[in-house]
């Protein structure tokens, strides 16, 4: 018998104002007066939303960063060779550099700036200050993209967004690749999933989500047409539609797998009752090439991880507390939880490029993944941070150093470290050699 799929829980929607009670006189302005008022407000307050263009090319030399103590960084990074960046909050790492937000002193437009791996500024583009959400993706042809939002919100005038758009740029050059595409709201992930989120400067209510194609920017799944959009990853979209959990190809619309194709984990045992499954927990990162599925039968709950593209199970089942998973844009993912077979804490990791099942290593109770940066898995345990190999899970180092927030394919990474004046600054650090990497920190 096929397991029953539990639908995703819908976020709470704020209730509408109560209608007037019978006998109450309600004054309604004439249609002409209401229209005039609306036009006046729009003309006076709402900024015009222009179509995005190519970013402005730049060629700014990198500046040396303030000296950093070696024990402030993991041993895989060279603390003596830092370069300053202009970023005001966390950037994201691309194949060859970084993209992140820069907020000018005194306010004004939000700038997104692209740099190379050495910190050299390559391009800049302006966006509405309300649109701080952005993400990276990759086309099915392997091209790296950064997806930025823009809107006509004017929170200083009390105007929420009436229109929000997404556009993709080449992170190396700032050249526009696709867009603008209208989206329902801010970026929520995983992958290219956008939605209205209540009580933000862009939206008062929670609304339907939509997923975009990484190749073209077209809307490929929209909750306003039914179902629920759960996860997107580089051309694969996971949906709850028509009572079923399924994955579809964003380009062709073909179904890639259905929940009935997934094998029921044997660790559910002989528990009586109906078997149900749901998507999640979702990854804590903004992107992941696999999905965690929750299975329940009777009093037993089991978690499995599956390749988004073909649905195959990638690691041993987990049990106990919900597992924590992370992923990146390069087909890598890791999850920490309790083995459903041994009852011991484990960490499993997978690299889609290897084509094999995930590796699994023992972990300390409470060790949780934080992120995958430049091919390294960073975890935390209490006040201690750790770095592991994504090839086999081997522990490479541990300490109370700062975990980098973004990295390139070549190993260069950005970390938030104390800068001039004492405030943290986002600084680029190159990698150490392979022999030093194994030494840890």
N, C-alpha and C positions, 0 to 999 in steps of 0.2 A: 504494500500500500504506500502510495506517495505521501511524504510528510506534508502537513498543513503549513502554509506560510502565513505567519502573523504580519499584518500590515504595519508599516512604520507609524510611530506615534506622531500625531500632528502637533505642532507648537500651538500654545494658547493664543487665541486671537482676542484682542481687546473688544469688549462688547460695545455696541453702538449706543448712542444716547437714547434714553427712554422716550417714546413718542408722547406727545401731549395728551393729557387725559381728556375724556369727553367733557364738553362744556367750556374748555379753555379756548380763548380767542387767540389765534396765532396770526401775526401780521406777516404777510408774504409780499416781498417787493415784486414789482412787475418784472416780466421777463426782460424788457428793454433796460430797466434800471440795473438789474442783476448783471446783464451782459456788459453794460458800460463800466460797472464797478470792477468786474473781472478783467476787462481789457486794461483799465487804468492800473490795477495792481500789477498785471503782467508787464506793462510797459515801464512802470517805475521801478520794479523790484527784481524781476527774474533775469539772470544773465543769459545771453544768447549762447547756445551750445553749438559750437562750430565743429565741422567734421575734422577729425585728426589728420595731420599731415606728417611727412617725414620729420624726425627730430632735427634740431639744429646741430650741425657737426661742430665739434670742438677738438682742440689738441692741447690740453693742459698738462704741464709737467707734474709728476707726483712730488709731494713734499715729504721729507723725512718726518717720522713720528717721534714723539717723546720716548726716551729710553724706557724699556720695560724689563723688569726682573725676569730671568729665565724661568723661575718656578711659577710664574703667573700663567704660563701656557703649557699645553701638553708637549711632550718631547718630540712629536712629529712636526712641530713648527719651529722656525728659527726666530726667537724673540729679539735677536740683535739686528734684524733687517726689516723692521716695520716701516710701512709707508702710510701716511695720513689719507683718509678719504673724506669727502664732504658730507657723508650721510648723517641725517638727523635721527633716523631710526633704522631698524634692521634691514640690510640689503639682502638680496638673493644672489646666489652664485650661478653663473651660466657656464657654458663650456670653456670660455676664454676670459671671463671677467665677472663683473658685478653690475647689478642694477638696484637702485634704491631711491628712497625719497629724500629730498632736501627742502627744508622749510626756511625761507629767508627770515632774517631777524626783522621783527616788526610785522610779520604776517604777510598777506598777499597770496599770490598763486603758489600752488604746490608744484615743485619741480621734481621730475624723475631724471636721474643722471646715470649714464652708463660709463663704466671705466673698464680698462683692461686689467689683466692680472697684476700689473705693476702699480696700479693706482692712477694711471694716466687717464684723464677725462676725455671721453670720446664723443659724447653727445648729451643733449639736454632737451626736455620737452615739458611744457606746462600742462597742468591739469587742475580741475576744481579742487580746492582744499578739502572738500568733503570726501574725495575719492582716494583715500589712502590705501585701500585694498588693492593688491596686485598679485600676480602669480606667474609662474613659469610653466611652459608646456613644451611638447615636442611633437612635430608632425610625424605621420607614419613614414615619411621619407627621411626622418632623422634630423630635421632642422630645428634648432633651438629657437624658442619664441618667448618674449615677455608680453603679458597681456595686461594692459592698463585700462582703468575706467575713467569716465568723465560724466558729468551730470550738470543740470541747470539748477541745482540746489543753491539757495542763498540763505544759510542759517542765520546770518547777521540781520536779515530782514524777515525772519520767521517763515521762510519759504522752503518746504521740503522739495525733494527732487520730483519733477513731473516726467523727466526723461533721463534715463541712464544708458550709456553706451559702453561697449568694450571694443578695443582695437589691439591688434598684435603688431609688435615691432621686432625687427631683427636686433637682438641685444648687442651685437658687435658694432652695428652701424647706426642704429636708430631708424632705419628705413621701415616705413609702414608696409606690412605684409597683407593684412586684411582688416576689415572694419571700416566704419563703425557698424556694430551690430547692437540693436536695442536689446537690453536685458532687464529683467524685472527689478533688479536691485544690486546690492553689493556682492562681492565675491565671498562665497561661503565654503567652497570645496566639498569633498576632495576633488581635485582637478578643476575643469572648467564648468563649475556649477555656481550659479548666481541666483540670489533670491532677495525678496524684501525681508528686512529684519526690523522688528518693532523697536520703537523708542531710540532711533538713531537719527542723525541729521539728514539721512536720505529717505527715511520712511517712518511713518507713525505706526503702521500695522505690519504684522507678519503676513507674507503673501506667497504665492506659488513660486517654485524654483524652475530654472531652465538650465539645460546643458548645451554647450556649443561644440562644434567640430573644431579640433585643433588645426585641421588642414585648411578650412575655408572660413571659419567663424560663423557658419550658419547655425541656427537653432535646430538641434537634432532631437531634443526631448523637452517637453513643456508640460508642467503639472496643470496648467490651466486647461489642457486638453484631456486630463484624466491621468491617474496613476501618480507615482511618486518618483522623483529623480534622486538617486541615492549616492552615486559615485561616478566620476568620469576619469579616465586615464588614457591620454594619447590615442583617442579613437575608439575606446571601448566605454560604453555607458551601462551602468547597472540600474535597473528599474524595478519597481513593484507595480505591476500592471495586470489588470484582469485577474486578480487573485493569485498571481504567480511572481516569484522572484526570477528575473531573467537578465541576461546581458546581451546587448545588441551592438553591432558594428555601426559607428557613427557615420560612416560613408555610405554604406549600402542599405543600412537598416536591417540587415539579416540578423536573425537570432543566433548567438554564439553558444549559449547554454541556457538551460532552464533548471529550476530547482529540483525537478524530478530526476535530472541527470546526476545530481550529487549523491555519492554513496553515504548512507546513514552511518555515522561513526560507531564502530563496534564497542566503544567504551560506554555507550548508553546502556549496554547490558540487557538484562531481562526485565527491566522496569516495565510494569504494565501501563497501559494507556496509550494515547495518541502521541505521535511524534510531531513536533512543530519546529519551524526554523524561522529566523529573522536575520536580516542584515545587521552587522555591527557586533561589537563597538567599532565606530569609525576610527581611522588613524588619527593620531594627535598631530601629525604633520599635514601639510596642505596637499600632499600628493602621495600616492602609493600604488604599486602595480598589482597588489593583491587585496582581497577582501576577507575580513573575519566574519564568520557565520556562527550564530548562536543556535544550538540545538537543545530542545527540552523534551523530556519524556518523564512523566510522573514527577518525582522529586529530584531528578538528575538533570544537570545542565552541563553541556560540553561545547567547546569552541573549536572550530577548525579554520584553517586559512587556505584560500583558493586563488589560483592564477585568474586574474580578471578576464584574460583572453579566452581560456578554454575551460575554466571551472575545475581543473584538476586539483586535488588536495596536495599541498606542498610540504606539510610538516605533521608531526604527531599531534593528536588531539590534546587540547588543554582543558583544565577543569578549575573549580574553585572561583576565586575572584576574577572578574573580567580582565582579559589580557590587555596589555598596552602595546600598540604597534606604531611604527613609523615607516616612512618610505622616502624615496627621492625621485627625481625626474630621469634617472639613468637606469631604471628597472631594478632597483635594489630595495629591499624591505627587511625589517626585523620585528620580532614580537617577543615579549617577555610574559611569562605566565607560569602556571603549575602543570606539570605533565599529568595527563589523565591516567597514565599507566603506572608511573612510579610514585606519583605524589610529591616529587621533588621540583624545586624551582628551576626553570630552564629559560634559555634564550635561543630562538631559532632565527636564522637569517637566510636570505635568498637573493640571488642575482639572476635576473631573467636571461642575461647573456650566456650564462653557463648551461642553461637548458635542463639542469638537473633539479632534484628535490632540494629542499632547504637543509642546511646543516643545523645541528642542535648541540648545544653545550650546556653544562651545568652552570647555574648562576647562584649568587647569594640571595637569600630571602629579601625581598624588597628592592632588588636591583631593577631599574626600569630604563628603557631606551629614551633618550632625549632627542636624538636626530642623527642623520647620516650626512656627513660632510666630507667631500672629496674622497669618498670611498671608505671612510672610517666610520664605525659605529660608536657613538658617544652615549654612555649610560651614566646614571647617578645612583648612589646608595647613601642615604643620609646626607652628610656634608662632604662626601667623597665623590669625585668624578672619575670616570674610567674611559679608556679608549680601547676598542677591540677591532680586530681585522674583520672586514666584511667577506673575506675569502673563506675563513673557517671559524670565526668567532674567538680566535686566540686573544688573550688579554695582553695588550701592548704597553699599558701604563695606567697609573692611578695617582691621584693627588687632589689638592684643593684648588687647582688651577681653573682658569676660565674655559668653558666649552666654546669653541668657535660657532658663529651663527650662520655662516655661509662659506662655500668653497667652490673652486673651479675643478674641472676634470683633471688638471695638472697638479693639484695638491695645494695651491695657494689658498689661504683662508682668511676670513675677516673675523676678528674677535673684538668685543667691547672691553677696552682696557683703560686705566687711568691716563688721562691726557694732561696737557698744560692747564693749570688752574685747578686740577683735582677732579674735574668732571670726566665721566667715561666718554671715550671717543671710539668710533669704529675704525679699526686699523687693519691694514693688509699685512700678512706675514707669509713669507715663502716657506716651502717644506724643507725639512732636513733630508739628508741622504738616507738610503735604505738601511744602512747599518745603525744609524742613530734612531731610526723609527722603532726598531726592535728593542731598543733600550728603554723606551717609555719615559715617563717623567715622574 
